[in-house]
Amino acid sequence: MKSRLHVRTVILSDVHLGTAECKVREVNHFLRHIRCDKLILNGDIIDGWQLKRGGQWTKAHTRFIRIVLKKIEKRDTEVIYLRGNHDDILASFLPLDFENLRIVEDYIHEGPAGRYLVLHGDVFDTVTKNFVFLAHLGDWGYRLLLKINRAYNAWRAWRGKEYWSLSKAIKARVKEAVSHVSNFEDHIAQLARERGCVGVMCGHIHTAADKHLGDIHYLNSGDWVESLTAIVEHWDGRYELVDFVSFSRQFPMEEQMDLETGEETRIEAAELDT
């Protein structure tokens, strides 16, 4: 069994570090077991909104930052970090360039399949763009749903039933309405055309996708709260939407004791070799 998946590029978004709902150990495991020339972090990696309200930053969240920095240092990986709406504090300082780390508003990725526009996507969300108060209110409601969801699924597990995401089902309906009002996909496809691109990659709406909008290849990397998905670009230029459930079958996680916290957590023993 291979110890690492080798690809040209990895694109992920909406990790939401600083929140209790972030699946940080899963995304850390994913990053440890993948090597790439370029890593694109497409917005909302750190959740500044939640950190302002108290948030929940753990050693596992710090570990994510360390893994990314080690990829830059040891593997010479180029990292592109795009501003999202939850880390919008960065907007005042963009663009920033630190050798192999670039922090930007949007980005043109050029590969064997052609030019792809990469942006978080919040600029096409009518609520996020024009009604900031409602966006924060909606975020509060979503976090509440996630807490209810944990209790609901604990009850389902006790009854011997499989996991079912109440919060994801409700949120999908809300985001579908928002996307319809703002014509999210049509706008983002049109922008890609105007920028001379054959495709576009975004995040923001927490719904993974790989489809064509007319002549534009539309990719959404999903999130690391519920869908646990990322986009990979293979060496031949082919893009693939990867979900963590399938990935972990090839690269299984092992239960270990985290000596720093005394809690049983999924920690990769070879982390320093990332």
C-alpha positions as CSV (number, residue, x, y, z in Angstrom):
1,M,0.0,0.0,0.0
2,K,1.3,3.5,-0.9
3,S,2.1,5.7,2.0
4,R,1.3,8.9,0.1
5,L,-0.9,10.0,-2.8
6,H,1.2,12.0,-5.3
7,V,-0.6,14.6,-7.4
8,R,0.1,17.8,-9.1
9,T,-2.2,20.1,-7.2
10,V,-4.6,19.9,-4.2
11,I,-7.5,22.4,-3.7
12,L,-9.4,22.5,-0.5
13,S,-11.5,25.1,1.3
14,D,-13.8,25.8,4.3
15,V,-11.8,24.0,6.9
16,H,-13.0,26.5,9.6
17,L,-10.2,26.2,12.0
18,G,-11.2,27.6,15.3
19,T,-14.6,25.9,15.5
20,A,-15.7,22.8,17.3
21,E,-17.3,21.5,14.1
22,C,-14.1,21.5,12.1
23,K,-13.0,17.9,11.2
24,V,-9.4,18.9,11.9
25,R,-7.9,15.5,12.5
26,E,-9.4,14.2,9.3
27,V,-8.1,17.1,7.2
28,N,-4.7,16.7,8.9
29,H,-4.6,13.0,8.1
30,F,-5.5,13.9,4.4
31,L,-2.7,16.4,4.1
32,R,-0.1,14.1,5.7
33,H,-0.9,11.4,3.2
34,I,-0.8,13.5,0.1
35,R,2.1,15.2,-1.7
36,C,1.7,17.9,-4.3
37,D,3.6,20.6,-6.1
38,K,0.9,23.1,-5.3
39,L,-1.6,23.4,-2.5
40,I,-4.5,25.9,-2.9
41,L,-6.3,26.8,0.3
42,N,-9.4,28.4,-1.1
43,G,-10.8,30.5,1.7
44,D,-12.4,30.1,5.2
45,I,-9.4,28.0,6.3
46,I,-9.4,29.9,9.6
47,D,-12.8,31.0,10.9
48,G,-12.2,34.6,12.1
49,W,-15.9,35.1,12.8
50,Q,-16.0,32.3,15.4
51,L,-12.6,33.2,16.9
52,K,-13.9,36.7,17.6
53,R,-16.8,35.1,19.5
54,G,-14.5,32.9,21.5
55,G,-14.1,30.0,19.1
56,Q,-12.2,26.8,20.0
57,W,-8.6,26.6,18.9
58,T,-6.9,23.3,19.8
59,K,-3.4,21.8,19.4
60,A,-4.9,19.9,16.4
61,H,-5.7,23.2,14.7
62,T,-2.1,24.4,15.3
63,R,-1.0,21.0,13.9
64,F,-2.7,21.9,10.6
65,I,-0.7,25.1,10.3
66,R,2.5,23.1,11.0
67,I,1.7,20.5,8.4
68,V,1.2,23.2,5.7
69,L,4.4,25.0,6.7
70,K,6.4,21.8,6.6
71,K,5.1,21.2,3.1
72,I,6.6,24.5,2.1
73,E,9.9,23.9,3.9
74,K,10.5,20.2,3.3
75,R,8.7,19.4,0.0
76,D,9.1,22.8,-1.7
77,T,5.3,22.9,-2.1
78,E,3.9,26.2,-3.4
79,V,0.9,27.3,-1.2
80,I,-1.8,29.7,-2.5
81,Y,-4.1,31.0,0.2
82,L,-7.2,32.8,-0.9
83,R,-9.3,35.1,1.3
84,G,-12.8,33.8,2.2
85,N,-15.6,35.6,4.0
86,H,-14.8,34.1,7.4
87,D,-11.2,35.2,7.1
88,D,-12.0,38.5,5.5
89,I,-9.6,40.3,7.8
90,L,-7.0,39.5,5.3
91,A,-8.6,41.7,2.6
92,S,-6.9,44.8,3.9
93,F,-3.4,43.3,3.4
94,L,-3.7,41.6,0.0
95,P,-1.8,40.6,-1.9
96,L,1.0,39.1,0.2
97,D,4.0,37.1,-1.1
98,F,6.3,35.1,1.2
99,E,8.4,33.1,-1.3
100,N,6.4,29.9,-1.6
101,L,3.4,31.2,0.2
102,R,1.1,33.7,-1.5
103,I,-2.1,35.2,0.0
104,V,-4.4,36.6,-2.7
105,E,-8.0,37.6,-3.5
106,D,-8.3,35.3,-6.5
107,Y,-5.9,33.2,-8.6
108,I,-5.4,31.8,-12.1
109,H,-4.3,28.2,-12.0
110,E,-2.7,27.0,-15.2
111,G,-2.4,23.3,-15.8
112,P,-2.4,20.8,-18.7
113,A,-6.2,21.2,-19.0
114,G,-6.0,25.0,-19.3
115,R,-6.6,28.1,-17.2
116,Y,-8.9,27.8,-14.2
117,L,-10.1,30.8,-12.2
118,V,-9.8,30.1,-8.4
119,L,-11.8,32.2,-5.9
120,H,-13.7,31.5,-2.7
121,G,-17.0,32.5,-4.2
122,D,-18.6,34.7,-1.5
123,V,-18.6,37.7,-3.8
124,F,-21.5,36.0,-5.7
125,D,-23.5,35.3,-2.6
126,T,-26.1,38.0,-2.3
127,V,-26.6,37.6,1.5
128,T,-22.8,37.5,2.3
129,K,-22.1,40.5,0.0
130,N,-25.0,42.8,0.7
131,F,-26.4,41.8,4.1
132,V,-23.5,41.2,6.4
133,F,-25.7,41.1,9.5
134,L,-27.9,38.4,8.0
135,A,-24.8,36.4,7.0
136,H,-23.6,36.4,10.6
137,L,-27.0,35.5,11.8
138,G,-27.2,32.6,9.4
139,D,-23.7,31.5,10.5
140,W,-24.9,31.5,14.1
141,G,-28.0,29.4,13.1
142,Y,-25.8,26.9,11.2
143,R,-23.5,26.5,14.3
144,L,-26.6,25.9,16.4
145,L,-27.8,23.3,13.9
146,L,-24.5,21.5,14.1
147,K,-24.7,21.3,17.9
148,I,-28.3,19.9,17.6
149,N,-27.0,17.5,15.0
150,R,-24.4,16.0,17.3
151,A,-27.0,15.3,20.0
152,Y,-29.4,13.9,17.4
153,N,-26.9,11.5,15.9
154,A,-25.8,10.4,19.4
155,W,-29.4,9.4,19.9
156,R,-29.5,7.7,16.4
157,A,-26.3,5.8,17.3
158,W,-27.9,4.6,20.6
159,R,-30.8,3.3,18.6
160,G,-28.4,1.5,16.2
161,K,-29.2,3.8,13.3
162,E,-26.6,5.2,10.8
163,Y,-25.4,8.8,10.8
164,W,-27.7,11.3,9.1
165,S,-26.8,15.0,8.9
166,L,-29.8,17.1,9.9
167,S,-27.8,20.3,9.6
168,K,-26.5,19.4,6.2
169,A,-30.0,18.7,4.9
170,I,-31.4,22.0,6.2
171,K,-28.4,24.0,5.1
172,A,-28.5,22.6,1.6
173,R,-32.0,23.9,1.2
174,V,-31.1,27.4,2.5
175,K,-27.9,27.6,0.4
176,E,-29.9,26.4,-2.7
177,A,-32.2,29.3,-2.3
178,V,-29.4,31.8,-1.8
179,S,-27.6,30.4,-4.9
180,H,-30.8,30.7,-6.9
181,V,-31.4,34.3,-5.9
182,S,-27.8,35.4,-6.7
183,N,-27.4,33.2,-9.7
184,F,-24.2,32.0,-8.1
185,E,-23.2,29.4,-10.7
186,D,-24.1,31.6,-13.7
187,H,-22.2,34.6,-12.4
188,I,-19.1,32.6,-11.5
189,A,-19.1,30.8,-14.9
190,Q,-19.4,34.2,-16.7
191,L,-16.5,35.6,-14.7
192,A,-14.4,32.6,-15.8
193,R,-15.2,33.3,-19.4
194,E,-14.4,37.0,-19.1
195,R,-11.0,36.0,-17.6
196,G,-10.2,33.7,-20.5
197,C,-10.5,30.5,-18.4
198,V,-11.9,27.1,-19.3
199,G,-13.0,26.4,-15.7
200,V,-13.5,27.8,-12.2
201,M,-12.9,26.4,-8.7
202,C,-14.6,27.8,-5.6
203,G,-15.8,26.9,-2.2
204,H,-18.0,28.9,0.2
205,I,-21.4,27.1,-0.3
206,H,-20.1,23.8,1.4
207,T,-21.4,21.7,-1.5
208,A,-18.9,19.7,-3.5
209,A,-19.4,19.7,-7.2
210,D,-17.7,18.6,-10.5
211,K,-19.8,19.5,-13.5
212,H,-20.0,21.7,-16.7
213,L,-21.9,24.9,-16.9
214,G,-22.1,25.2,-20.7
215,D,-18.5,25.5,-21.8
216,I,-17.1,26.1,-18.3
217,H,-15.9,23.3,-16.0
218,Y,-17.2,24.1,-12.5
219,L,-15.6,22.6,-9.5
220,N,-16.4,23.2,-5.8
221,S,-14.2,21.7,-3.2
222,G,-16.9,21.4,-0.5
223,D,-15.8,21.7,3.1
224,W,-14.1,20.0,6.1
225,V,-17.1,20.4,8.4
226,E,-19.5,17.8,6.9
227,S,-18.7,16.8,3.3
228,L,-15.0,16.3,3.9
229,T,-14.0,16.7,0.3
230,A,-11.1,18.2,-1.8
231,I,-10.1,18.5,-5.4
232,V,-7.0,17.0,-6.8
233,E,-5.3,17.6,-10.1
234,H,-3.5,14.6,-11.5
235,W,-0.3,14.8,-13.5
236,D,-2.2,14.3,-16.8
237,G,-4.4,17.4,-16.0
238,R,-7.4,15.4,-14.9
239,Y,-9.3,16.8,-11.9
240,E,-10.9,14.6,-9.4
241,L,-13.2,15.3,-6.4
242,V,-11.9,13.2,-3.5
243,D,-14.0,12.5,-0.4
244,F,-12.4,11.5,2.9
245,V,-14.4,8.3,3.3
246,S,-12.9,6.8,0.1
247,F,-9.5,8.3,0.8
248,S,-9.3,6.8,4.3
249,R,-10.0,3.3,2.8
250,Q,-6.7,3.6,1.0
251,F,-4.9,5.5,3.8
252,P,-6.5,4.3,7.0
253,M,-6.5,6.3,10.2
254,E,-5.2,4.7,13.4
255,E,-6.4,5.4,16.9
256,Q,-3.6,6.6,19.1
257,M,-3.3,8.4,22.4
258,D,-2.5,12.0,22.2
259,L,0.1,12.5,24.9
260,E,-0.4,16.2,24.9
261,T,-4.0,16.1,25.9
262,G,-4.4,12.6,27.3
263,E,-7.4,12.0,25.0
264,E,-7.7,9.2,22.5
265,T,-7.4,10.9,19.1
266,R,-6.4,9.9,15.5
267,I,-2.8,11.1,15.4
268,E,-0.4,10.0,12.7
269,A,2.9,8.7,14.2
270,A,4.9,9.8,11.2
271,E,3.7,13.5,11.3
272,L,7.2,14.9,11.4
273,D,7.9,13.2,8.0
274,T,5.1,15.0,6.3
